[in-house]
Amino acid sequence: TMETGERPRRRWWLIAGVGVTATLVVLHFTGTLSSVEQDIAGRLPERPADALLGIVNVFKCCILSWKALTTLLPAFLLAGAIAAFVPTSVIIKHLGAGANQFKAYGVAAFSGFVLSICSCNVVPLFASIYRRGAGIGPAFTFLYAGPAINIVALIFTVQVIGPQLGIWRAMGVPIVAVLAGISMALLFGRSDARVSEAARAKAALPEGFERSPGPVIALMVLLLGMVSFGAWEMPWTPKILGMVVIIGLVAWLMWARFSGEETKEWMLESWALVKLTLPLLVPAVLVIGAVAAYI
């Protein structure tokens, strides 16, 4: 049966994990890892001791500051719009477990180039596409690649650390993300069929949107612009003015081209994602921040 057929494969994954962990422990106690770390440190440019502390200080990230209003909130609205308005068939066609896997992983790994989002903002988008029928492998590939492969992050890496690591980041992130996605698919792939079936059952108004995709596309473009503009570092005055303009365009589009029921469905989907992710995301950020203070 499928059950007995999958047990040996999972046992090999467990053995491989234990073997890798044991190898790392041996390398650590023999001093091999220390020499590698010193070699890497010697290749990095000289920086003040606290140069990177401000960059990786998660206690000041968008989820724990006023920046959440211009970054995290638009991300939840975008994720809710995907859940409410994008037909399930579109997600399953491009990212589903039954889609062309080379294409699905490629789309997931490189779609982050056009999104200026951080690791907090990508979580609701990941949850949204997974609940709409994306395969667990491509969904996790998008989760890992999205925050790290976008153009803003790559430019920032080149400016702060140097072009060499910037190039390695651009080359390495898609590979690591695909490997992470494949690993998740091998470990939890059996849930894909169940999620896809549930996604088809919950498909939100696909008929109308298949006939007239223009308003949905316009809404997605505006929300993508809101997410990217909100994450852009700039003084608060122009940022608030720009956000007000985008919000006004979104409000006009919803009033002119969407019904009250559709708007309500959008808000309910966004709120459902907030309740799903924030209770896990906030404690995780606090734990990571506490651990990072000692690294």
C-alpha positions in Angstrom: 0.0 0.0 0.0 0.9 3.7 -0.1 1.4 3.7 3.7 4.0 0.9 3.6 5.5 2.3 0.5 6.2 5.7 2.1 7.6 4.4 5.4 11.0 3.3 4.1 11.5 6.6 2.3 10.7 8.6 5.5 13.0 6.3 7.5 15.8 7.2 5.1 15.1 10.9 5.5 15.3 10.4 9.3 18.6 8.5 9.0 20.0 11.2 6.7 19.0 14.0 9.2 20.6 12.2 12.1 23.7 11.6 10.0 24.0 15.3 9.0 23.5 16.4 12.6 26.1 14.0 13.9 28.6 15.2 11.2 28.1 18.8 12.2 28.7 18.0 15.8 31.9 16.2 15.0 33.1 19.0 12.9 32.3 21.5 15.6 34.3 19.7 18.3 37.2 19.0 16.0 37.5 22.7 15.2 36.8 22.3 11.5 33.8 24.6 11.6 35.7 27.2 13.5 38.4 27.4 10.8 35.8 27.7 8.1 34.0 30.5 10.0 37.3 32.3 10.4 38.1 31.9 6.7 34.7 33.4 5.8 35.1 36.2 8.3 38.5 37.0 6.8 36.9 37.5 3.4 34.2 39.9 4.6 34.9 43.7 4.5 35.6 45.4 7.8 32.5 46.7 9.5 31.8 48.2 12.9 30.8 45.6 15.5 27.2 46.8 15.4 26.9 47.4 11.7 24.6 44.4 11.1 22.8 44.6 14.4 20.4 47.3 13.3 19.7 45.4 10.1 18.7 42.1 11.7 17.1 43.6 14.8 13.7 41.9 14.5 12.3 43.9 17.5 12.2 46.9 15.1 10.8 45.0 12.2 7.5 45.8 10.5 5.4 43.5 12.7 6.4 45.2 16.0 6.3 48.9 14.9 4.0 51.5 13.2 5.4 50.2 9.9 2.9 47.4 10.2 0.2 49.8 8.9 2.1 50.3 5.7 3.7 46.9 5.2 2.0 44.0 7.0 -1.6 45.3 6.7 -1.3 45.6 2.9 0.2 42.1 2.7 -2.9 40.7 4.5 -5.2 42.6 2.2 -3.3 41.3 -0.8 -3.5 37.7 0.6 -7.2 38.1 1.3 -7.8 39.3 -2.2 -6.0 36.3 -3.6 -8.2 34.0 -1.5 -11.4 35.8 -2.3 -11.0 36.7 -6.0 -8.4 34.5 -7.7 -10.1 31.3 -9.1 -8.7 28.2 -7.5 -8.2 26.7 -11.0 -5.5 29.4 -11.7 -3.5 28.6 -8.5 -3.8 24.8 -9.1 -2.8 25.2 -12.8 0.5 27.1 -12.1 1.4 26.0 -8.5 -0.7 22.9 -7.8 0.6 19.5 -6.9 -0.5 18.2 -10.3 1.0 21.1 -12.3 4.3 20.8 -14.3 6.7 20.7 -11.4 9.6 22.4 -13.2 7.3 25.3 -14.0 5.7 25.4 -10.6 8.9 25.5 -8.7 10.4 28.0 -11.1 7.4 30.4 -10.7 7.5 30.0 -7.0 11.3 30.6 -6.7 11.5 33.7 -9.0 8.1 35.4 -8.3 9.7 37.1 -5.3 11.7 39.3 -7.7 8.8 41.6 -8.2 7.6 41.6 -4.6 9.3 44.0 -2.1 8.3 42.1 1.0 9.9 41.0 4.3 9.8 37.6 5.9 6.7 38.7 8.0 4.8 39.9 5.0 5.3 36.8 2.9 3.6 34.6 5.5 0.0 35.6 4.8 0.7 35.3 1.0 2.1 31.8 1.5 -1.0 30.8 3.6 -3.3 32.2 1.0 -1.9 30.4 -2.0 -1.5 27.2 -0.1 -5.2 27.3 1.1 -6.2 28.0 -2.5 -4.6 24.8 -3.8 -0.9 25.4 -4.4 1.2 22.4 -3.8 3.1 22.3 -0.5 6.4 22.2 -2.3 5.9 25.3 -4.5 4.2 27.1 -1.6 7.2 26.6 0.7 9.6 27.5 -2.1 7.7 30.8 -2.5 7.8 31.3 1.3 11.6 30.9 1.4 12.4 32.8 -1.7 10.0 35.7 -1.6 11.7 37.8 1.1 15.3 37.0 0.0 15.2 37.3 -3.8 13.4 40.6 -4.3 15.4 43.4 -6.0 15.4 45.7 -3.0 16.9 43.0 -0.8 19.6 42.1 -3.4 20.6 45.8 -3.8 20.7 46.2 0.0 23.0 43.2 0.3 25.4 44.6 -2.3 25.5 48.0 -0.6 26.0 46.8 2.9 28.1 43.6 2.6 29.5 43.7 -1.0 28.8 42.6 -4.6 30.3 39.1 -4.1 27.8 38.0 -1.5 25.0 39.9 -3.4 25.7 37.7 -6.5 25.9 34.6 -4.3 22.6 35.5 -2.8 20.9 36.0 -6.1 22.2 32.6 -7.3 21.8 30.6 -4.0 18.4 31.7 -2.8 16.4 30.1 -5.6 18.4 26.8 -5.2 17.9 26.7 -1.4 14.2 27.6 -1.7 13.6 24.8 -4.3 15.4 22.3 -2.1 13.4 23.4 0.9 10.2 23.0 -1.1 11.1 19.6 -2.4 11.9 18.5 1.1 8.5 19.6 2.4 6.8 17.9 -0.6 8.6 14.6 0.2 7.7 14.8 3.9 4.2 16.1 3.7 3.1 15.6 0.1 0.1 13.4 1.1 -1.7 16.5 2.3 -1.6 18.1 -1.1 -4.6 16.2 -2.5 -6.7 17.0 0.5 -5.9 20.7 0.4 -6.5 20.9 -3.3 -9.9 19.2 -2.9 -10.9 21.5 -0.1 -9.7 24.5 -2.2 -11.9 23.5 -5.1 -14.9 23.1 -2.7 -14.3 26.6 -1.4 -13.7 28.3 -4.7 -15.0 31.9 -4.4 -17.1 33.1 -7.3 -14.9 31.8 -10.1 -17.5 32.1 -12.8 -17.9 35.9 -12.8 -14.2 36.5 -12.5 -13.4 34.2 -15.4 -15.8 36.3 -17.6 -14.3 39.6 -16.5 -10.8 39.3 -15.0 -10.0 43.0 -15.6 -11.2 44.4 -12.2 -9.4 41.6 -10.4 -6.2 42.2 -12.2 -6.4 45.9 -11.5 -7.0 45.3 -7.8 -4.0 42.9 -7.6 -1.8 45.5 -9.3 -2.9 48.2 -6.9 -2.4 46.0 -3.8 1.0 44.9 -5.1 1.9 48.5 -5.5 0.6 49.2 -2.0 2.8 46.4 -0.5 5.9 47.5 -2.4 5.4 51.2 -1.7 4.7 50.6 1.9 7.9 48.7 2.3 10.0 51.3 0.6 12.2 53.2 3.0 11.3 57.0 2.9 10.2 59.8 5.2 6.7 59.3 6.7 5.1 62.3 4.9 5.5 61.2 1.3 4.8 57.6 2.3 1.5 58.5 4.0 0.5 60.7 1.0 1.3 57.9 -1.4 -0.6 55.3 0.6 -3.6 57.6 0.8 -3.6 57.9 -3.0 -3.4 54.1 -3.5 -6.1 53.4 -0.9 -8.3 55.9 -2.7 -7.8 54.1 -6.0 -8.6 50.8 -4.3 -11.7 52.2 -2.7 -12.9 53.7 -6.0 -12.3 50.4 -7.8 -14.2 48.4 -5.2 -17.1 50.8 -5.3 -17.3 50.9 -9.1 -16.6 47.3 -10.1 -17.2 45.1 -7.1 -20.4 44.3 -5.2 -20.9 44.7 -1.4 -20.9 41.0 -1.0 -17.6 40.7 -2.8 -16.0 43.4 -0.6 -17.3 41.6 2.5 -15.9 38.3 1.3 -12.5 40.0 0.8 -12.5 41.5 4.3 -13.5 38.1 5.8 -10.7 36.3 4.0 -8.2 38.9 5.1 -9.4 38.7 8.7 -9.2 34.9 8.6 -5.6 35.1 7.5 -4.8 37.5 10.3 -6.3 35.1 12.9 -4.4 32.2 11.4 -0.9 33.7 11.2 -0.4 36.5 13.8 -0.8 34.2 16.9 2.1 32.2 15.6 4.1 35.0 13.8 4.4 37.4 16.8 5.8 34.9 19.3 8.1 33.5 16.7 9.5 37.0 15.9 10.0 37.6 19.7 11.9 34.3 20.1 14.0 34.9 17.0 14.9 38.4 18.3 15.9 37.1 21.7 18.1 34.4 20.1 19.6 36.8 17.6 20.8 39.0 20.4 23.3 36.3 21.4 24.5 35.4 17.9 
